[in-house]
Amino acid sequence: MLLTIGELSHRAGLSPATLRYYEEIALISSTRSAGRHRRYPRWTLRRLAVVAAGQRIGLSLAQIRQSLADLPTDRAPTRAEWSVLSASWRSHVNARIAELTTLRDELDGCVGCGCLSLDRCPLYNPGDEAATEGPGARLIRRAQMDPSS
């Protein structure tokens, strides 16, 4: 059974514009009716659920598309295929957990206290020395990349 874009939109909880965009960037695909209207196989709902799961863990649409490239394009993924895909996403989730834990711990010792201790604060930047490194919070990013600082 094929779904119209309106039916798929309603079932997936996504706007038709989002579905058209997902099709444009090859996350999903459709066939066309004689009147050139989009028609989606029912298993597209499962594929959209995989996209939503990837977004929920913080993957970009490009990363999700790359992951979906390993799945069949003519049916819903099997339990085994989903297991392989989700295992590959596990390292991303673990890295995000570690990053957020570090962020939480640094907030208490830095901005959270309000003192901005000059001898240990990663935000301290006398004379705007970090300006030569480019825009943004360079000292914070440097501290993230070098845990010994």
Buried (B, 14 or more C-beta within 10 A) or exposed (E): EBBBBEBBBEBBEBEBEBBBBBBEEEBBBBEEEEEEEBBBBEEBBBBBBBBEBBEEBBBEBEBBBEBBEEBEEEEBBEEEBBEEBBEEBEEBBEEEEEEEEEEEEBEEEBEEEEEEEEEEBBEBEEEEEBEEEEEEEBBBBEBBEEEEE
